Amino acid sequence: MKSIISFVIRYIPRKYLQLVSHFFLRVLAIFYKGHDVMCNVCDHQFRKFLPYGRKARENALCPNCLALERHRLMWLFLQEKTNFFNGKLKVLHIAPELCFIDRMDSLPNLEYITGDIESPLAKVKMDVHQIPFEDNSFDVVFCNHVMEHVDDDILACKEINRVLKNDGWGIIQSPVYDLENTIEDKSITDPAERERMFGQRDHVRKYGNDYAKRLSKSGLNVKEDRFVKTLEETKIQKHALPVNEIIFYCTKG
């Protein structure tokens, strides 16, 4: 199973996976019935989650809604530390994750807009470098695992800062490695070399511990929130949460 999933996510473009993968995985879910773990995004229980990743991580992917460890942590963060589920909010979700789309769209307190340059699931076709909305349009912006793909991450964050309202906030997650500084080399265009240098063929940089400081160059105020460290171990295990994931919580600068 590990090798199959690793091959699929490495070589099949994300836009195609988004259309069909959930049908296949829901069949697999039958073989993972149990009560040892629970996905807090969709409230389904299993004996364990599916492996996931190019170097497959055990107990990672919910076969029902496709939430990963980071999605389950973010959902819990939104529930416990924000007004996302009860505030009257206009939300822009860039490169929306399948596990969130229907659930967020159904919340009666939200005006929920999804946007992406290629995803078939997004309502608005848009380039994050040129977000097609007016200044101060949104209360909340989500943009997860996008910045490692884009040509100019600082410009993209400037656009997010621009469309946020004065009291707006957002979450901008990316893979962050235990490096002092971000690695970036625009001369590297060969997919195999990008994978070697940045961890994935369609990544253009590899973020280090300067991630929050780097994004703050855009004008955003970026706070590192180690929310997972405040949770009980039983909850971390029950939802299979990522123990080293930092929530990068942003406010308009």
N, C-alpha and C positions, 0 to 999 in steps of 0.2 A: 504494500500500500504506500509506504514512504516513497519508494522509487517512482511509482506511477504518478503520484501527486507532484513530486519534485520535477519530473519531466514535463508534465502538463503546464504548470505555472511558469516554467522556464521558457517554453517554446511556443505556447499558444497566446496570442495577444489578449490583454485584459478585457477589451471590449467584446470579444467573442465569449470568453469565460463567463462574463456577467449575464449573458443571455441564456446559457444552457447548463452551467455547472450545478445550479441549485436543484434541477430536476434529478440529475444523477446522484447527488449527495443525499437527497431525501430518501432514495431507495436504500442507500447504504445505512441510513439512520436506523433501519429495521434491525440491523445486526449489532447496533450499539445500544440497544435498550438496557436501561438500568437506572440506578438512583445515586450513583457516586458523585456525579458532577451535575451542575445545573447552569444553563445559559440564562443569565439574568436579563438578556435582551429579549428573548422569545419565551422564556419560562419553561423550556423543555429540559428534561432530565435524561442522562445517559450514563452508561457505566464508565465511559471516558469520551473525550472529544477526539476527532480525527487528527492525525499528524498533518503538519503544513510547513511549507517553506522550501526553498531551494536546497538547503540543508535541513531536512524535515525536523521540526520540533514536535515532540510528543504532546498529546493532550492539548491541542491548539484550536482546531476549527470546529465550530458547531455545525453538525450536518443538517440541521433544520433551517437555520437562518443565515449561515455562513459568517457569523460573528467570530472574530479572532480574539486572542487575549486582550489586545489593546482596545478593541471595540467594547468588550465587556467592562473594562476598567473605565473607559470614557462614559459609558451609559450610567455607571454607578456614580461617577463624579458629577454628571449632570443632575442626577437625582438628589444627591446629598449636599452639593455645594453651589448650585445655581438655581435661578428661577425659571429654568427652561420649560418645566412642565406646568407652570401656573401663571407665568407672566404673559402679557399680550405682546408678542414678539414677531418681528419680521426677520426671517432667517434666510441667509444664502448658504447653501451647501455646495461647495466646489468639489468636483469628482466624487459624487455621493456613493457611499457604500451600500450595497444591496441590503445588508442587515438592518440599516437604518431607514431607508427611503419610505417604505409604506408606514412604518410606525411613526415617524416624524410627520409625515404628510397627513396622518389621521388625527393628530392632536388638534383639538378645536381652538386652542389658544394661539396657534401659530399661523402666520402667512409664510408658507414654506416654498422656497424656490431652489431648484437644483440647476447647476450649470457645469458644463465640461466641454472641452474642445472635441472629444471623440466618443465619449460614452453614449451608448444608445439609451441609457436609462435617464439621462438628464433632460429637463424641460427646456433649457436654454443652451444653445451652442455658443460657447464663449471661450476666449483666450484669457487666461488669468493675468496676462501682461496688460490687457486692455478690457477691464470688466465693464460691460455695457450698461451700467447703472449710474445714476447721478450721485454726487457727493452726499454723504450722511443719509444713506438709504436704509441701512440695516441695523437692527439691534444686535444680531449675532451672525458671525461668519465662521463656518467650519471649513478647513482645508487640510486634509490629512493625507500624508504620503504622496505629496505632489511636488514639493519644493526641490526634492532630489532629482526631479525629471526636467525641470524648466530651464530655459536658457539663462534667465536673469531672476534669481530668487528675491533679490532686494527690490527690484521693480514690481514683482508680483505682490510682495508684502506692502509696498507703497500703495498699490491699488486697493488692497484689503483695508488698509488704514483710511484711505480716501472714502470708501463706501460705508464704513462704519459710522454710526451716529456718535455724538459726543460722549454718551454714556454707554456705548456699545462694547461688546466683548467678543472674543473668538477663541478657538482652539486650533493651533497649527502644529500637527505632529509630523515627524519624519524619522526615519531610522537614524539614531545617533550612536556613534561608536566611541569607545574609550580612547580617544585621540585628543591631544591638546588643542589642535586646530583642524578646521575643515580642510580636506584635500580637494582641490579643484584644478583641472587642466583642460581648457577648452580645445587644445590641439588634439586631444585624444578623441577620435571619432570611430575607431574600429570597435565593433561590439564586443569582441572577445577581450580586447584590452580594457575596455570600460568595465567589463565584468571583473577582471582581475584587479583593477584599481579601485573601483567604486562599489563592487559587490553585486552589480546587476547590469545587464547589457543596455538597458534604457536609462540608467542613472548617469548623471553628468557631474556629480560631486559626491563626496563621502563626508557627512557631517561629523564634527567632533564636539568636544565639550564647550566650544564657543558658539554653539547653535543659537542660544537665546540672545547673546550679545550680537551675533551677526545679523539676525533678523531685526533687532532693534535699530539697526542702521537705517531702516525704512521709515522710522518715525513711530512705529508701534512700540508700546510698552509690553515687554515679554517677560512673564514671571515663570520661574520653574516651580511647579507644585508637585511635591513628592507625596501625593495623596495616598498612594498604595501603602506607604510606610505607616499610615495612621490606622490601617484596617487590621482586624483580628485575623490571626493565621487560619482559623477555621473558614472564614469568608473567602480568603485568598485561595485556599485549596478547593472549596466548593465550586467556585466560579473559574478556577484555573487562571488566575490573574497574573500579569507579568510583574515580578517583584522589583524589577529595576526600571520600569517605565516611568518617565517623568511626564506630567501633563504640562504642556506649554500653553499657558493661559495668557491671552493677549487683550489689551485694552487700547483704545484710540489714543494716539499721541498727539 
